[in-house]
Amino acid sequence: MEELSKSVINKCKSDLDAVRKEIGNVVVGQDKVVDGLLRALLANGHVLVEGIPGIAKTLVIKTLAQVTGCKFKRIQFTPDLLPTDIVGITSYEEQKGFFVIKGPIFSNFVLADEINRAPPKVQSALLESMQEKQATIGKETFTMEVPFFVLATQNPIETLGTYSLPEAQIDRFLFKLLMDYPSKEEEKKIIEQNVTIKVFEDYKISPVLSPNRIIELQQLTKKIAHTDKIKEYIVNIVDSTRHPDKYSIKMGKYIELGSSPRASISLFIAAKADALLKGDTFLKPQHVKNIAYDVLRHRIILNYTGQAEGIKIEELIAEILAKVPIP
């Protein structure tokens, strides 16, 4: 594969820096999450975000859509939602005959808010569209617009009236990001410039990218150079979640189920996205480490002992990264 020139990479980095700067004018104190979303967008993957209500999950994705010049739709998941509410329906009028009304899934950026509030058949309709990049309405199949990016959110504190996502479905998300409280200094800024006081239009967000440029950046991400040693390092990290004893990982005793091959693929493409974001022309082990938490957080299943003892997945991943040698 042809190696990208430094000038091409620098142009990508300056475009992405401009996106981050523009988002920073609206969203305060969520730099890690913004970087995670940009990496996922470059890697053409979807993101699951977990965080308490009121920490700007909706604002982040809405701003990202505006900055990248993309269309945005928000779906509020509720227990009475139907798959047709997401995908669309076939309708009939005497003058027109049968015609299709497309649902909100047909957009560039889709916010699936509180995905765990909807029953499994509705979750499946969304996840099928994410995976296949298409949706079927009646007898017709329609492909998604490109770029197509889903940000699903779930609330970690409520269990009443929620349906937890099965592991097989969670595995379809490239990343699971955690949104936390802002610092005190950041919260002071939030008080001044929040969407309760201002309307979204007041921020005067300038589109920095276009949908076509995003598709271009996604293609360039794939072309970031790599070596066989990096692939070996990625495979070893994933293997350590399945055979922790081989790597002397003490917390391995808490693993019920290790990561699937999808984790290796995700680590590979997400590390390339991190390299592009940082302005590097080739893949380094540090890029893999930078995205390992977001890729593995939802792909390692703890056993009952681990859950009972309150073991944190982040501590387990930290031990994996410390113990798995770089080839």
PLY file of the C-alpha trace (Angstrom):
ply
format ascii 1.0
element vertex 327
property float x
property float y
property float z
element edge 326
property int vertex1
property int vertex2
end_header
0.00 0.00 0.00
1.25 3.46 -0.95
2.56 5.38 2.06
0.94 8.73 2.76
3.12 11.82 2.47
3.72 14.03 5.47
2.03 16.96 3.74
-1.20 14.94 3.25
-1.11 13.87 6.92
-0.44 17.44 8.09
-3.45 18.70 6.11
-5.62 16.00 7.74
-4.34 16.94 11.19
-5.01 20.66 10.64
-8.58 19.88 9.48
-9.19 17.70 12.54
-7.64 20.29 14.87
-10.04 22.87 13.42
-12.96 20.53 14.17
-11.80 20.10 17.78
-11.36 23.85 18.20
-14.84 24.60 16.83
-16.44 21.93 19.09
-14.48 23.37 22.05
-16.29 26.69 21.56
-19.56 24.94 22.45
-18.72 21.84 24.50
-16.64 22.43 27.62
-14.44 19.83 29.30
-15.08 16.71 27.23
-11.88 16.67 25.16
-11.30 12.91 25.59
-14.81 12.12 24.42
-14.50 14.48 21.43
-11.22 12.78 20.44
-12.91 9.38 20.82
-15.77 10.44 18.54
-13.37 11.77 15.92
-11.35 8.54 15.98
-14.55 6.51 15.55
-15.66 8.73 12.67
-12.27 8.30 10.95
-12.44 4.54 11.50
-16.03 4.45 10.16
-17.28 2.88 13.39
-20.10 3.56 15.85
-19.90 4.60 19.49
-21.70 3.70 22.69
-21.47 6.43 25.32
-22.24 5.83 28.97
-22.79 8.75 31.29
-25.24 10.26 33.74
-27.92 12.66 32.43
-27.00 16.30 31.90
-23.34 16.06 30.87
-23.80 17.20 27.26
-24.04 13.88 25.40
-26.64 15.30 23.00
-24.79 18.60 22.63
-21.52 16.86 21.68
-22.98 14.84 18.79
-25.19 17.72 17.58
-22.18 20.03 17.51
-20.01 17.41 15.74
-22.68 17.02 13.04
-22.86 20.80 12.56
-19.07 21.21 12.42
-18.70 18.45 9.84
-21.54 19.77 7.67
-23.61 16.62 8.13
-27.31 15.94 8.67
-28.32 15.05 12.21
-31.28 13.15 13.68
-32.05 12.26 17.28
-34.11 9.24 18.28
-35.37 9.13 21.87
-35.64 5.45 22.77
-38.69 4.58 24.89
-40.31 1.28 25.97
-43.17 1.73 23.45
-40.92 2.46 20.44
-41.39 0.21 17.39
-38.78 -0.80 14.76
-40.84 1.10 12.14
-40.42 4.30 14.22
-36.70 4.07 13.47
-36.55 2.55 10.00
-39.73 3.89 8.39
-42.97 2.60 6.91
-44.75 1.87 3.63
-47.86 4.03 3.35
-50.72 4.28 0.87
-52.68 7.14 -0.63
-55.33 6.82 -3.30
-53.68 9.33 -5.65
-50.07 8.17 -5.07
-50.50 4.47 -4.40
-47.92 2.82 -2.12
-44.93 4.93 -1.11
-42.14 4.78 1.47
-41.70 7.18 4.39
-38.13 6.85 5.61
-37.45 6.93 9.35
-34.87 9.01 11.27
-32.18 6.34 10.80
-31.64 7.79 7.30
-29.25 10.56 8.26
-25.47 11.09 8.47
-25.31 11.38 12.26
-27.85 9.55 14.40
-28.12 9.97 18.15
-29.80 6.92 19.68
-30.62 8.39 23.07
-30.99 5.94 25.98
-30.83 2.88 23.73
-31.30 0.60 26.74
-34.85 1.94 27.29
-36.20 0.27 24.14
-37.09 -3.43 23.85
-34.65 -5.83 22.10
-36.47 -5.90 18.73
-36.04 -2.11 18.42
-32.38 -2.27 19.47
-31.90 -4.99 16.82
-33.41 -2.78 14.08
-30.87 -0.06 14.87
-27.93 -2.44 15.19
-28.80 -4.18 11.92
-28.73 -0.83 10.12
-25.38 -0.05 11.78
-23.87 -3.36 10.73
-25.31 -3.77 7.23
-25.36 -0.03 6.36
-28.84 -0.62 4.98
-32.46 -0.94 6.14
-35.50 -2.73 4.76
-38.87 -0.97 4.59
-41.64 -3.26 3.35
-40.13 -5.14 0.41
-37.53 -2.51 -0.47
-33.99 -2.25 0.87
-32.35 1.16 1.13
-28.67 1.88 1.71
-27.65 4.42 4.35
-26.32 7.84 3.50
-22.57 8.22 3.84
-20.95 9.05 6.13
-23.19 7.11 8.54
-22.33 7.44 12.20
-24.39 6.27 15.19
-23.80 7.50 18.72
-25.88 5.50 21.17
-26.13 6.60 24.79
-27.07 4.68 27.88
-27.70 5.81 31.41
-25.69 3.73 33.93
-27.75 4.55 37.03
-31.29 3.51 36.12
-32.36 -0.11 35.82
-36.14 0.29 36.10
-37.72 -0.02 32.65
-34.42 -0.67 30.87
-33.32 -3.55 28.65
-29.59 -4.20 28.81
-27.86 -4.65 25.45
-26.68 -8.25 24.83
-22.91 -8.68 24.62
-23.11 -9.74 20.96
-24.80 -6.45 20.11
-22.51 -4.29 22.25
-19.59 -5.86 20.35
-20.80 -4.07 17.20
-19.81 -0.71 18.63
-16.24 0.23 17.80
-15.86 2.14 21.09
-17.52 2.41 24.44
-16.75 5.86 25.84
-17.38 7.05 29.39
-18.48 10.65 29.94
-17.66 11.97 33.38
-18.31 15.11 35.40
-16.44 18.26 34.35
-13.86 19.85 36.67
-14.91 22.80 38.86
-13.19 25.27 36.53
-14.90 23.74 33.50
-18.25 23.84 35.26
-17.86 27.60 35.83
-17.54 28.03 32.05
-20.54 25.75 31.47
-22.69 28.00 33.67
-21.92 30.92 31.33
-22.39 29.17 27.98
-25.01 26.47 28.27
-27.95 25.68 26.01
-30.46 26.62 28.69
-29.35 30.25 28.55
-28.39 30.26 24.85
-30.09 28.59 21.92
-27.94 26.28 19.79
-27.92 28.74 16.88
-26.31 31.41 19.12
-23.02 29.52 19.01
-22.68 30.29 15.29
-20.86 27.03 14.55
-18.97 27.06 11.26
-18.86 23.85 9.20
-15.15 22.98 9.01
-15.50 19.73 7.05
-17.95 18.34 4.50
-19.43 14.82 4.18
-17.14 14.23 1.17
-14.07 15.26 3.15
-15.03 12.84 5.94
-15.24 9.99 3.41
-11.82 11.07 2.10
-10.38 11.07 5.64
-11.82 7.60 6.26
-10.02 6.32 3.14
-6.75 7.98 4.21
-7.05 6.40 7.68
-6.89 2.94 6.11
-3.67 3.92 4.31
-1.66 4.71 7.47
1.43 2.50 7.26
1.95 -0.42 9.65
4.32 -3.31 10.27
3.74 -7.00 11.01
5.08 -6.37 14.53
2.20 -3.98 15.23
-0.28 -6.64 14.07
1.44 -9.16 16.35
1.20 -6.71 19.28
-2.55 -6.20 18.64
-3.23 -9.94 18.39
-1.25 -10.57 21.60
-3.29 -7.95 23.48
-6.54 -9.64 22.40
-5.10 -13.12 23.08
-4.25 -12.02 26.64
-7.98 -11.50 27.32
-8.59 -15.15 26.36
-5.46 -16.75 27.87
-4.38 -14.38 30.68
-2.15 -17.04 32.31
0.20 -16.99 29.30
0.95 -13.33 30.03
0.99 -13.56 33.87
-2.05 -11.32 34.19
-3.16 -11.67 37.81
-6.58 -10.09 37.25
-7.20 -12.64 34.50
-8.98 -14.82 37.05
-11.90 -12.37 36.87
-12.43 -12.81 33.10
-15.45 -14.88 32.09
-15.12 -14.25 28.36
-12.29 -12.71 26.37
-12.56 -10.49 23.30
-13.65 -11.64 19.83
-11.61 -11.18 16.61
-13.67 -8.03 16.11
-11.57 -6.52 18.92
-8.36 -7.10 16.90
-9.91 -5.46 13.83
-11.16 -2.55 15.96
-7.77 -2.02 17.65
-6.09 -1.99 14.24
-8.35 0.56 12.49
-8.85 2.72 15.61
-5.07 2.93 16.17
-4.72 4.13 12.57
-7.38 6.77 13.27
-5.40 7.88 16.34
-2.25 8.16 14.21
-4.07 10.41 11.72
-5.47 12.51 14.57
-1.93 12.94 15.96
-0.42 13.68 12.52
1.70 10.50 12.28
2.32 8.68 8.99
2.75 5.20 10.49
1.38 3.10 13.32
3.23 2.94 16.66
2.51 0.82 19.76
1.49 3.98 21.61
-1.39 4.51 19.17
-2.68 1.06 20.09
-2.37 1.87 23.80
-4.20 5.19 23.32
-7.35 3.49 22.04
-7.15 0.14 23.89
-9.46 1.18 26.75
-12.23 2.41 24.43
-12.03 -0.73 22.26
-11.75 -3.35 25.03
-13.93 -1.83 27.77
-17.12 -3.51 26.45
-15.43 -6.59 25.00
-14.18 -8.25 28.18
-16.88 -9.95 30.24
-16.22 -10.27 33.97
-17.23 -13.42 35.85
-19.48 -13.35 38.93
-16.49 -13.08 41.27
-15.21 -10.04 39.40
-18.63 -8.40 39.46
-19.14 -9.20 43.15
-15.74 -7.75 44.07
-16.40 -4.61 42.01
-13.42 -5.14 39.70
-12.96 -2.26 37.29
-12.39 -3.20 33.64
-10.02 -0.21 33.33
-7.65 -1.72 35.94
-7.68 -5.02 34.07
-6.89 -3.33 30.74
-4.09 -1.34 32.43
-2.52 -4.62 33.62
-2.85 -6.13 30.13
-1.08 -3.14 28.55
1.66 -3.30 31.21
2.25 -7.08 30.84
1.87 -7.75 27.11
5.34 -7.12 25.62
5.85 -4.92 22.55
7.45 -7.16 19.87
0 1
1 2
2 3
3 4
4 5
5 6
6 7
7 8
8 9
9 10
10 11
11 12
12 13
13 14
14 15
15 16
16 17
17 18
18 19
19 20
20 21
21 22
22 23
23 24
24 25
25 26
26 27
27 28
28 29
29 30
30 31
31 32
32 33
33 34
34 35
35 36
36 37
37 38
38 39
39 40
40 41
41 42
42 43
43 44
44 45
45 46
46 47
47 48
48 49
49 50
50 51
51 52
52 53
53 54
54 55
55 56
56 57
57 58
58 59
59 60
60 61
61 62
62 63
63 64
64 65
65 66
66 67
67 68
68 69
69 70
70 71
71 72
72 73
73 74
74 75
75 76
76 77
77 78
78 79
79 80
80 81
81 82
82 83
83 84
84 85
85 86
86 87
87 88
88 89
89 90
90 91
91 92
92 93
93 94
94 95
95 96
96 97
97 98
98 99
99 100
100 101
101 102
102 103
103 104
104 105
105 106
106 107
107 108
108 109
109 110
110 111
111 112
112 113
113 114
114 115
115 116
116 117
117 118
118 119
119 120
120 121
121 122
122 123
123 124
124 125
125 126
126 127
127 128
128 129
129 130
130 131
131 132
132 133
133 134
134 135
135 136
136 137
137 138
138 139
139 140
140 141
141 142
142 143
143 144
144 145
145 146
146 147
147 148
148 149
149 150
150 151
151 152
152 153
153 154
154 155
155 156
156 157
157 158
158 159
159 160
160 161
161 162
162 163
163 164
164 165
165 166
166 167
167 168
168 169
169 170
170 171
171 172
172 173
173 174
174 175
175 176
176 177
177 178
178 179
179 180
180 181
181 182
182 183
183 184
184 185
185 186
186 187
187 188
188 189
189 190
190 191
191 192
192 193
193 194
194 195
195 196
196 197
197 198
198 199
199 200
200 201
201 202
202 203
203 204
204 205
205 206
206 207
207 208
208 209
209 210
210 211
211 212
212 213
213 214
214 215
215 216
216 217
217 218
218 219
219 220
220 221
221 222
222 223
223 224
224 225
225 226
226 227
227 228
228 229
229 230
230 231
231 232
232 233
233 234
234 235
235 236
236 237
237 238
238 239
239 240
240 241
241 242
242 243
243 244
244 245
245 246
246 247
247 248
248 249
249 250
250 251
251 252
252 253
253 254
254 255
255 256
256 257
257 258
258 259
259 260
260 261
261 262
262 263
263 264
264 265
265 266
266 267
267 268
268 269
269 270
270 271
271 272
272 273
273 274
274 275
275 276
276 277
277 278
278 279
279 280
280 281
281 282
282 283
283 284
284 285
285 286
286 287
287 288
288 289
289 290
290 291
291 292
292 293
293 294
294 295
295 296
296 297
297 298
298 299
299 300
300 301
301 302
302 303
303 304
304 305
305 306
306 307
307 308
308 309
309 310
310 311
311 312
312 313
313 314
314 315
315 316
316 317
317 318
318 319
319 320
320 321
321 322
322 323
323 324
324 325
325 326
